[in-house]
Amino acid sequence: MRLLVTGAAGKVGASLLPQFLNDFRFADWEVVALCHNRLIPRQDRVTVIKGTLSDADTVARAMEGVTHVLHLAAVKESPDLAFDVALKGMFLLLEEFRRSDAAEQFVLLSGDCVVGHIFQPFDGPVTEATPHKAYPGCYALTKVLEETMLEQYGHQYGINWSALRAPWIMEKDDFRFALDFGEDQFGGPPWEEVLDEVSLQRLRNGNHVPVLRDADGNTLKRNFVHVDDLVSAILATIGNPRAHGELFNIAMNEPVDYGAVGRHLKEQESLEPIEISTRFYSNWLDNSKARHVLGWSPRVGLAELIDRAWEYRRRDDDPRVVWYPG
């Protein structure tokens, strides 16, 4: 078997590759890593191809002899790149895949941006049957189009596809900096958009943790997943006949409650919770289908998500680099 991984040098790819190569289920598999701006170290059973997904010759070379595709590559809010990389690249991959006699499964990593996560209101849990309802921006739009394209290739050409829809992916100290009031904040909301300058400066000079409130005045509930749990879900999907033609929500069993985060950090780290009103909506990404069909279950709960982020210490050769804003 031969697995093509796009975006192999990214957050998910860098975590997945070592676990894939060490998993006895894939002991005789080879990997092709298609990399663009960043490369991965040389390792046994891995062939690195450098190039862009928007180049047909590069994609054709990467797809030679490939049985399984894991499409992780994405661009965020970059309108000048979005369609060339996310859509042309997806199209070229799918065209090579459908024409290949070796092709067996195409796996796409999507996101809860396609249902708007905290930007869109829902009356109940967000399931795989919830219609697309993306938030503004080109990234969410490209993910909607990628999911649609993949499903249609299943209808039109009968390809075996699977899609995993993940919320905000955390690793290392990400969650700590998602709550940081300083300039090193990871993701959003940008504090300048919800706080006046005087209040923000006071919080930056203090010892606080934000407790966001949603549009209804309740503490915000937002979906997250630790990269370790996402990787285990991907490994449970690759080569799994039960995943044929299926979409799965991959998230923590319950959304993160910012009120619970504030209480935990007050107790464990002596941080003072500070309430911040927002126009966001609380939502629950239901992962029950993945738990039932894939036999997968997340292991990182709220307390561990917080504690891992606060306990993580970076080495000198592991600087914090934010390649995209969230």
SEVEXMI-815157 format. One record per residue: residue number from 1; residue in three letters; x, y, z of N, C-alpha, C in turn. Coordinates in steps of 0.2 Angstrom, whole numbers, m for minus. Example, Ala and Ser with C-alpha at 12.3 -4.5 7.8 and 13.67 -1.06 7.14 Angstrom:
% residues 2
R   nuke   zavex     npx     npy     npz    capx    capy    capz     cpx     cpy     cpz
R      1     ala      66     m28      39      62     m22      39      66     m16      39
R      2     ser      64     m11      35      68      m5      36      64       0      39
//
This chain:
% residues 326
R   nuke   zavex     npx     npy     npz    capx    capy    capz     cpx     cpy     cpz
R      1     met       4      m6       0       0       0       0       4       6       0
R      2     arg       2      12      m3       6      18      m3       1      24      m2
R      3     leu       3      27       4      m1      33       6       2      40       4
R      4     leu      m2      44       0       0      51      m1      m3      55       4
R      5     val       2      59       8      m1      64      13       1      71      10
R      6     thr      m4      75       9      m3      82       8      m2      86      14
R      7     gly       1      91      14       2      95      21       6      91      26
R      8     ala      10      87      24      14      83      29      18      86      34
R      9     ala      20      92      32      24      96      37      20     101      42
R     10     gly      13     100      41       9     105      45       8     101      52
R     11     lys       4     105      56       2     103      63       0      95      63
R     12     val      m5      94      59      m8      87      59      m3      82      56
R     13     gly       0      84      50       4      79      47      10      77      51
R     14     ala      13      82      54      19      81      58      18      77      64
R     15     ser      12      77      67      10      72      72       8      66      70
R     16     leu       5      65      64       3      59      61       8      54      59
R     17     leu      13      57      55      18      53      51      21      48      56
R     18     pro      24      50      62      28      45      66      23      40      69
R     19     gln      17      42      70      12      37      73      10      32      68
R     20     phe       9      34      61       7      30      56      13      25      55
R     21     leu      19      27      54      25      23      53      26      18      58
R     22     asn      24      20      64      25      15      70      19      10      71
R     23     asp      14      11      68       8       7      69       8       1      65
R     24     phe       8      m5      69       9     m11      66       4     m13      60
R     25     arg      m2      m9      60      m7     m10      55      m4      m8      48
R     26     phe       0      m3      48       3       0      42      10      m2      41
R     27     ala      13      m7      44      20      m9      44      23     m10      37
R     28     asp      19     m12      32      21     m13      25      19      m8      21
R     29     trp      17      m2      23      14       4      19      20       8      18
R     30     glu      20      12      12      25      17      10      21      24      10
R     31     val      25      29      11      22      36      12      25      40       7
R     32     val      21      44       3      23      50      m1      21      56       2
R     33     ala      25      60       4      24      67       7      24      72       2
R     34     leu      19      75       0      19      81      m4      20      88       0
R     35     cys      25      91      m1      27      97       3      28     103      m1
R     36     his      26     109       2      27     115      m2      32     119       1
R     37     asn      30     124       6      35     128       9      39     125      14
R     38     arg      37     120      17      41     117      23      42     109      21
R     39     leu      48     107      22      50     100      21      50      96      28
R     40     ile      50      89      27      50      85      33      57      82      33
R     41     pro      59      79      39      66      76      39      65      69      35
R     42     arg      71      67      32      71      61      29      70      55      34
R     43     gln      67      50      31      65      44      36      63      38      31
R     44     asp      64      32      34      63      26      30      56      26      28
R     45     arg      54      23      22      48      22      20      44      28      18
R     46     val      47      34      18      44      40      16      48      43      10
R     47     thr      44      45       5      47      49      m1      44      56      m1
R     48     val      48      61      m1      46      68      m1      46      71      m8
R     49     ile      41      74     m10      40      77     m16      39      84     m15
R     50     lys      43      89     m17      42      96     m16      38      99     m22
R     51     gly      33     103     m21      30     106     m26      23     109     m24
R     52     thr      19     111     m28      13     114     m26       7     110     m29
R     53     leu       2     110     m25      m4     106     m27      m8     109     m34
R     54     ser      m6     115     m35      m9     118     m41      m6     116     m48
R     55     asp       0     112     m47       4     110     m53       2     103     m55
R     56     ala      m1     102     m61      m4      96     m63       2      90     m63
R     57     asp       8      92     m66      13      87     m66      16      85     m59
R     58     thr      16      90     m54      18      88     m48      13      83     m45
R     59     val       7      85     m45       1      80     m43       2      73     m46
R     60     ala       3      73     m52       3      67     m56       9      63     m53
R     61     arg      15      66     m52      21      62     m50      19      60     m43
R     62     ala      16      64     m39      15      62     m32      10      56     m31
R     63     met       6      56     m36       0      51     m36       2      44     m39
R     64     glu       8      43     m42      10      37     m45      10      31     m40
R     65     gly       6      26     m41       6      20     m37       3      21     m30
R     66     val      m1      27     m29      m4      28     m23     m10      24     m22
R     67     thr     m11      21     m17     m18      18     m15     m22      22     m11
R     68     his     m20      26      m6     m24      30      m2     m21      37      m2
R     69     val     m26      42      m1     m24      49      m1     m26      52       6
R     70     leu     m22      55       9     m24      59      15     m23      66      14
R     71     his     m28      70      12     m28      77      10     m28      82      16
R     72     leu     m22      84      19     m22      88      25     m21      96      23
R     73     ala     m18      97      17     m15     103      15     m21     108      15
R     74     ala     m20     114      17     m25     120      17     m22     126      17
R     75     val     m25     131      15     m23     138      16     m29     142      20
R     76     lys     m27     146      24     m32     150      28     m34     156      24
R     77     glu     m35     162      27     m38     168      24     m33     171      19
R     78     ser     m31     167      14     m27     170       9     m30     169       2
R     79     pro     m34     175       0     m38     174      m6     m34     173     m12
R     80     asp     m28     175     m12     m23     175     m18     m21     167     m19
R     81     leu     m22     163     m14     m20     156     m14     m25     151     m14
R     82     ala     m31     154     m11     m36     149      m9     m39     145     m15
R     83     phe     m40     147     m21     m43     143     m26     m38     139     m30
R     84     asp     m32     142     m30     m27     138     m34     m25     132     m29
R     85     val     m24     133     m23     m22     127     m19     m28     123     m16
R     86     ala     m33     126     m13     m38     122     m11     m43     119     m16
R     87     leu     m44     122     m21     m49     120     m26     m46     117     m32
R     88     lys     m41     120     m35     m38     117     m41     m34     111     m38
R     89     gly     m30     112     m33     m27     106     m30     m31     100     m28
R     90     met     m37     101     m25     m42      96     m24     m44      93     m30
R     91     phe     m46      97     m35     m48      94     m42     m43      90     m45
R     92     leu     m36      92     m45     m31      88     m48     m30      82     m45
R     93     leu     m30      82     m38     m29      75     m34     m35      71     m36
R     94     leu     m41      73     m36     m47      69     m37     m47      66     m44
R     95     glu     m45      70     m49     m44      68     m56     m39      62     m57
R     96     glu     m33      63     m54     m28      58     m54     m31      51     m50
R     97     phe     m34      52     m45     m37      47     m40     m42      43     m44
R     98     arg     m47      46     m47     m52      42     m51     m50      39     m57
R     99     arg     m44      41     m60     m41      38     m66     m37      32     m64
R    100     ser     m35      31     m58     m30      27     m56     m33      20     m54
R    101     asp     m29      15     m57     m31       8     m55     m29       6     m48
R    102     ala     m25       9     m45     m22       7     m39     m26      11     m33
R    103     ala     m30      16     m35     m33      20     m30     m39      16     m26
R    104     glu     m38      17     m19     m43      13     m15     m47      18     m10
R    105     gln     m44      23      m7     m48      27      m3     m45      34      m3
R    106     phe     m49      39      m3     m47      46      m2     m50      49       4
R    107     val     m46      52       8     m48      54      15     m46      62      15
R    108     leu     m52      66      17     m51      73      17     m52      75      24
R    109     leu     m47      80      27     m48      83      33     m51      90      32
R    110     ser     m58      90      34     m61      96      34     m62      99      41
R    111     gly     m66     104      41     m67     108      48     m74     110      49
R    112     asp     m75     112      56     m82     114      58     m83     121      55
R    113     cys     m78     124      52     m79     131      48     m85     130      43
R    114     val     m86     124      40     m91     123      35     m98     124      38
R    115     val     m99     123      45    m105     124      48    m105     130      53
R    116     gly    m100     134      52    m100     141      55     m97     141      62
R    117     his     m96     136      65     m94     135      72     m97     140      76
R    118     ile     m94     145      79     m97     150      84    m100     156      81
R    119     phe    m100     156      74    m102     162      70    m110     160      68
R    120     gln    m112     154      69    m119     153      66    m123     149      72
R    121     pro    m129     151      73    m133     148      78    m136     141      76
R    122     phe    m137     137      80    m140     130      79    m145     129      85
R    123     asp    m151     126      84    m155     124      89    m153     118      93
R    124     gly    m149     114      90    m147     107      93    m140     106      91
R    125     pro    m138      99      93    m131      97      91    m130      98      84
R    126     val    m124      99      82    m122     100      75    m120      93      73
R    127     thr    m123      89      69    m122      83      66    m119      83      59
R    128     glu    m117      77      57    m115      76      50    m120      78      45
R    129     ala    m127      78      47    m132      79      43    m134      87      43
R    130     thr    m131      91      47    m132      98      47    m130     101      41
R    131     pro    m134     105      37    m132     108      31    m126     113      32
R    132     his    m122     114      26    m117     119      26    m120     126      28
R    133     lys    m116     129      32    m118     136      34    m111     140      36
R    134     ala    m107     141      32    m100     143      33    m100     150      35
R    135     tyr     m95     152      39     m94     159      41     m91     163      36
R    136     pro     m91     170      36     m88     174      31     m80     172      30
R    137     gly     m78     172      24     m71     171      23     m69     166      18
R    138     cys     m64     166      15     m62     161       9     m60     155      12
R    139     tyr     m58     154      18     m56     147      20     m62     143      21
R    140     ala     m67     145      25     m73     141      26     m76     140      19
R    141     leu     m76     144      15     m79     143       8     m76     137       5
R    142     thr     m69     137       5     m65     132       1     m67     125       4
R    143     lys     m67     125      11     m69     118      14     m76     116      12
R    144     val     m81     120      12     m87     118       9     m87     115       2
R    145     leu     m83     119      m2     m82     117      m9     m78     110      m9
R    146     glu     m73     109      m5     m69     103      m5     m74      97      m3
R    147     glu     m78      98       2     m82      93       4     m87      91      m1
R    148     thr     m90      96      m4     m95      95     m10     m92      91     m16
R    149     met     m86      94     m17     m82      90     m23     m81      83     m22
R    150     leu     m79      82     m16     m77      75     m14     m83      70     m14
R    151     glu     m89      73     m11     m95      69     m11     m97      68     m18
R    152     gln     m97      73     m23     m99      72     m30     m95      67     m34
R    153     tyr     m88      67     m32     m84      62     m36     m86      55     m33
R    154     gly     m89      54     m27     m91      48     m25     m98      46     m29
R    155     his    m102      51     m30    m108      50     m34    m106      49     m42
R    156     gln    m102      53     m45    m101      53     m52     m96      47     m54
R    157     tyr     m91      45     m50     m86      40     m52     m86      34     m47
R    158     gly     m90      34     m42     m90      29     m37     m83      28     m33
R    159     ile     m80      33     m32     m73      33     m28     m75      32     m21
R    160     asn     m71      28     m17     m71      27     m10     m68      33      m6
R    161     trp     m73      37      m3     m70      43       0     m73      43       8
R    162     ser     m69      47      12     m71      48      19     m68      55      20
R    163     ala     m72      58      25     m71      65      27     m71      66      34
R    164     leu     m66      69      37     m66      70      45     m67      78      46
R    165     arg     m72      80      50     m73      87      51     m71      89      58
R    166     ala     m66      92      58     m63      94      65     m64     101      67
R    167     pro     m65     103      73     m65     110      75     m58     112      76
R    168     trp     m57     117      81     m50     120      82     m46     115      85
R    169     ile     m40     114      81     m35     109      83     m30     111      88
R    170     met     m29     108      94     m24     111      99     m18     106      99
R    171     glu     m12     108     100      m6     105     102      m2     109     106
R    172     lys       3     106     110       8     109     114       5     114     118
R    173     asp       7     121     117       4     126     122      m1     130     118
R    174     asp      m4     128     113      m9     132     109     m14     134     113
R    175     phe     m17     130     117     m23     132     121     m21     138     126
R    176     arg     m15     138     129     m13     143     133     m13     150     129
R    177     phe     m10     150     123     m10     156     120     m17     158     116
R    178     ala     m21     153     116     m28     155     113     m31     159     118
R    179     leu     m29     159     125     m32     163     130     m28     169     132
R    180     asp     m22     170     129     m18     175     131     m20     182     128
R    181     phe     m19     187     133     m21     194     131     m15     198     127
R    182     gly     m10     195     127      m4     198     124      m4     197     116
R    183     glu       2     200     113       2     200     106       4     193     103
R    184     asp       5     188     108       6     181     106       0     177     105
R    185     gln      m6     180     106     m12     177     106     m13     172      99
R    186     phe     m15     166     100     m16     162      95     m23     161      93
R    187     gly     m25     163      87     m32     162      85     m36     168      87
R    188     gly     m43     167      89     m47     173      91     m52     171      96
R    189     pro     m56     176      98     m57     183      94     m51     188      95
R    190     pro     m49     192      90     m44     197      92     m47     202      97
R    191     trp     m43     202     102     m46     206     108     m47     213     106
R    192     glu     m44     216     101     m45     223      99     m52     224      97
R    193     glu     m55     218      95     m62     219      92     m68     218      97
R    194     val     m66     216     103     m71     215     108     m70     219     114
R    195     leu     m64     222     115     m62     226     121     m59     233     119
R    196     asp     m61     238     123     m58     245     122     m50     244     124
R    197     glu     m47     249     121     m39     249     122     m37     250     129
R    198     val     m41     253     134     m39     254     141     m40     247     144
R    199     ser     m46     244     143     m47     238     146     m42     232     144
R    200     leu     m40     232     138     m36     227     135     m29     228     138
R    201     gln     m27     234     139     m20     236     142     m20     234     149
R    202     arg     m25     235     153     m26     233     160     m25     225     160
R    203     leu     m29     222     156     m29     214     156     m22     212     154
R    204     arg     m18     215     149     m12     213     148      m7     213     153
R    205     asn      m8     218     157      m4     219     163      m6     215     169
R    206     gly     m11     211     169     m13     208     174     m12     200     174
R    207     asn     m16     197     178     m15     189     178     m22     186     177
R    208     his     m25     187     171     m32     185     170     m33     180     165
R    209     val     m38     177     165     m40     172     160     m47     174     157
R    210     pro     m48     174     151     m55     177     148     m60     171     149
R    211     val     m66     173     151     m72     169     151     m77     172     146
R    212     leu     m77     170     140     m81     173     135     m89     171     136
R    213     arg     m93     176     135    m100     174     135    m103     175     128
R    214     asp    m108     170     127    m111     170     120    m116     175     119
R    215     ala    m119     175     114    m124     180     112    m130     180     116
R    216     asp    m132     175     120    m137     174     124    m135     176     132
R    217     gly    m129     177     133    m127     179     139    m124     173     143
R    218     asn    m124     167     141    m121     162     144    m114     161     143
R    219     thr    m110     157     147    m103     156     145    m103     152     139
R    220     leu     m98     154     134     m98     152     128     m95     144     128
R    221     lys     m98     140     124     m96     133     123     m94     133     116
R    222     arg     m87     131     115     m84     130     108     m81     124     108
R    223     asn     m81     121     102     m78     114     100     m71     115      99
R    224     phe     m67     110     102     m60     109     101     m58     102     100
R    225     val     m52     100      98     m50      93      98     m42      94      98
R    226     his     m39      89     102     m32      89     103     m29      85      97
R    227     val     m24      87      94     m21      84      88     m20      77      89
R    228     asp     m18      74      95     m17      67      97     m24      63      95
R    229     asp     m30      66      97     m36      63      96     m38      63      89
R    230     leu     m36      69      85     m38      69      78     m34      64      74
R    231     val     m27      63      76     m23      58      73     m26      51      74
R    232     ser     m28      50      80     m31      43      81     m37      42      77
R    233     ala     m41      47      76     m47      46      72     m45      45      64
R    234     ile     m40      48      62     m37      47      55     m35      40      54
R    235     leu     m31      38      59     m28      31      59     m34      26      59
R    236     ala     m39      28      62     m45      23      63     m49      23      56
R    237     thr     m48      28      52     m52      29      46     m48      26      40
R    238     ile     m41      27      40     m38      24      34     m38      17      33
R    239     gly     m40      14      28     m41       7      26     m47       4      30
R    240     asn     m52       8      33     m57       5      36     m63       5      32
R    241     pro     m66      m1      30     m72      m1      25     m78       2      28
R    242     arg     m79       3      35     m84       6      37     m85      13      36
R    243     ala     m79      16      34     m78      23      33     m80      25      26
R    244     his     m81      20      22     m83      21      15     m89      26      14
R    245     gly     m88      32      10     m93      36       9     m96      40      15
R    246     glu     m92      41      20     m95      43      26     m91      50      29
R    247     leu     m95      54      32     m92      60      35     m93      59      42
R    248     phe     m87      61      46     m87      61      53     m85      67      57
R    249     asn     m89      69      62     m87      75      66     m82      72      71
R    250     ile     m76      75      71     m71      73      76     m69      78      81
R    251     ala     m72      78      87     m71      83      92     m71      80      99
R    252     met     m70      84     104     m71      82     111     m78      80     112
R    253     asn     m79      75     117     m86      73     119     m90      79     120
R    254     glu     m88      84     123     m92      90     125     m88      96     123
R    255     pro     m91     101     121     m88     107     119     m85     110     125
R    256     val     m79     114     124     m76     118     130     m80     123     132
R    257     asp     m82     123     139     m86     129     142     m81     134     145
R    258     tyr     m81     140     143     m76     145     145     m77     146     152
R    259     gly     m83     145     155     m83     146     162     m80     141     166
R    260     ala     m80     134     164     m76     129     167     m69     130     166
R    261     val     m67     133     161     m59     134     160     m57     140     165
R    262     gly     m61     145     166     m59     150     171     m59     147     178
R    263     arg     m64     143     180     m63     140     186     m57     136     187
R    264     his     m56     132     182     m50     127     183     m43     131     183
R    265     leu     m43     136     179     m36     140     179     m36     145     186
R    266     lys     m41     146     188     m41     150     195     m39     146     200
R    267     glu     m41     139     200     m39     135     205     m32     132     204
R    268     gln     m30     131     198     m23     128     197     m18     133     196
R    269     glu     m19     138     193     m14     143     191     m15     150     194
R    270     ser     m20     151     198     m21     157     202     m23     163     197
R    271     leu     m26     161     191     m28     166     186     m35     169     188
R    272     glu     m36     175     187     m42     178     189     m47     178     183
R    273     pro     m53     175     183     m57     175     177     m60     182     176
R    274     ile     m60     184     170     m63     190     168     m68     189     162
R    275     glu     m74     191     163     m80     190     159     m80     195     153
R    276     ile     m81     192     147     m80     196     141     m86     194     136
R    277     ser     m91     199     135     m96     198     131     m95     198     123
R    278     thr     m98     193     120     m97     192     113    m103     191     109
R    279     arg    m103     191     102    m109     190      98    m109     183      96
R    280     phe    m104     179      98    m104     172      96    m109     167      99
R    281     tyr    m110     161      96    m115     157      98    m112     150     101
R    282     ser    m115     148     106    m113     141     108    m115     136     104
R    283     asn    m111     131     102    m113     125      98    m110     119     101
R    284     trp    m112     113      99    m110     107     101    m109     102      95
R    285     leu    m103     101      93    m101      97      87    m102      89      90
R    286     asp    m107      86      87    m109      79      90    m104      74      87
R    287     asn    m100      70      91     m95      65      88     m98      58      89
R    288     ser    m104      57      90    m107      51      92    m106      46      86
R    289     lys    m107      48      80    m106      44      74     m99      41      73
R    290     ala     m94      45      74     m87      43      74     m86      38      80
R    291     arg     m89      39      85     m88      34      91     m91      27      89
R    292     his     m97      28      86    m101      22      85     m98      18      79
R    293     val     m96      22      73     m94      18      67     m87      17      67
R    294     leu     m83      21      69     m75      20      69     m73      17      75
R    295     gly     m77      16      80     m74      14      87     m69      18      90
R    296     trp     m69      25      88     m65      30      90     m67      33      96
R    297     ser     m63      36     101     m65      40     106     m60      45     108
R    298     pro     m61      51     109     m56      56     111     m54      54     118
R    299     arg     m47      55     120     m45      54     126     m43      60     130
R    300     val     m42      66     127     m40      72     130     m46      76     132
R    301     gly     m48      76     138     m54      80     141     m52      87     142
R    302     leu     m56      91     145     m55      98     147     m49      99     151
R    303     ala     m49      96     157     m44      97     162     m37      95     159
R    304     glu     m37      90     155     m30      88     152     m28      93     147
R    305     leu     m33      95     143     m32     100     137     m28     106     140
R    306     ile     m31     109     146     m28     115     149     m22     113     152
R    307     asp     m21     108     156     m15     106     160      m9     105     155
R    308     arg     m10     101     149      m5     100     145      m2     107     142
R    309     ala      m7     111     141      m5     118     138      m1     122     143
R    310     trp      m2     122     149       1     126     154       8     122     156
R    311     glu       8     116     156      14     112     158      19     112     152
R    312     tyr      17     113     146      22     112     140      27     117     141
R    313     arg      34     115     140      39     120     140      43     119     133
R    314     arg      44     124     129      47     123     123      55     123     124
R    315     arg      58     119     119      65     119     119      68     124     115
R    316     asp      74     126     115      77     131     111      76     130     103
R    317     asp      76     124     101      75     122      94      68     121      92
R    318     asp      63     123      97      56     122      96      52     129      97
R    319     pro      54     134      93      51     141      94      44     141      92
R    320     arg      40     145      95      33     145      94      32     149      87
R    321     val      30     146      82      29     149      76      21     148      74
R    322     val      18     153      72      11     153      70      11     153      63
R    323     trp      10     148      59       9     148      52       3     150      49
R    324     tyr      m2     150      53      m9     153      51     m12     155      58
R    325     pro     m17     159      57     m20     162      64     m25     158      68
R    326     gly     m25     152      67     m30     148      71     m32     142      68
//
